[in-house]
């Protein structure tokens, strides 16, 4: 998903949280735990990976994955005149992960 929302910015779901959308360039096992070096369009960051750190990757799913009770995340979906949404993609959790990751 290179180029999709790349960067490091505030995330509004929990106080004092950030979101970084980037590509992993290097991993290092440090004395304080794993460290990821990530690069994105306008910069790079070194991120400490803690037990609370959520790392997400996307894979193509299908409609059958969307069952009652599955939590979904839809971003930037304009509302159509009939009240439905024009949805380009839907993110959903798997294996205990719930969006927005």
DAHULIN-V249179 format. One record per residue. N is the residue number from 1. BURIAL is b if it has 16 or more other C-alpha atoms within 10 Angstrom, else e. D_FIRST is the distance of its C-alpha to the first C-alpha in Angstrom with 1 decimal. Layout:
# DAHULIN-V249179
N_BURIAL_D_FIRST + N_BURIAL_D_FIRST
This chain:
# DAHULIN-V249179
1_e_0.0 + 2_e_3.8 + 3_e_6.2 + 4_e_5.6 + 5_e_8.7 + 6_b_8.8 + 7_b_12.4 + 8_b_15.1 + 9_e_17.1 + 10_e_19.6 + 11_e_18.7 + 12_e_21.5 + 13_e_21.9 + 14_e_24.2 + 15_e_26.4 + 16_e_25.3 + 17_e_21.7 + 18_e_18.7 + 19_e_14.9 + 20_b_12.8 + 21_b_9.1 + 22_b_8.8 + 23_b_8.9 + 24_e_12.2 + 25_e_14.6 + 26_e_17.8 + 27_e_19.5 + 28_e_23.2 + 29_e_25.7 + 30_e_27.8 + 31_e_31.0 + 32_e_29.4 + 33_e_26.7 + 34_e_23.3 + 35_b_21.6 + 36_b_17.9 + 37_b_17.3 + 38_b_13.9 + 39_b_13.0 + 40_b_11.1 + 41_e_12.2 + 42_e_15.6 + 43_e_16.5 + 44_b_16.4 + 45_e_17.8 + 46_e_19.6 + 47_e_19.3 + 48_e_22.1 + 49_e_21.1 + 50_e_23.8 + 51_e_24.7 + 52_e_23.4 + 53_e_19.9 + 54_e_17.2 + 55_e_14.2 + 56_e_11.6 + 57_e_9.3 + 58_e_8.3 + 59_e_10.2 + 60_e_11.7 + 61_e_14.9 + 62_e_17.9 + 63_e_20.5 + 64_e_22.8 + 65_e_20.7 + 66_e_21.5 + 67_e_25.1 + 68_e_27.4 + 69_e_26.7 + 70_e_23.0 + 71_e_21.4 + 72_e_18.6 + 73_e_16.6 + 74_e_16.1 + 75_e_15.1 + 76_e_16.5 + 77_e_18.3 + 78_e_21.4 + 79_e_24.6 + 80_e_26.5 + 81_e_30.3 + 82_e_31.0 + 83_e_29.2 + 84_e_26.2 + 85_e_22.6 + 86_e_20.4 + 87_e_17.3 + 88_e_14.0 + 89_e_12.5 + 90_e_14.2 + 91_b_13.1 + 92_b_16.0 + 93_b_17.4 + 94_e_18.6 + 95_e_21.2 + 96_e_22.5 + 97_e_19.4 + 98_e_19.5 + 99_e_17.0 + 100_e_16.2 + 101_e_15.3
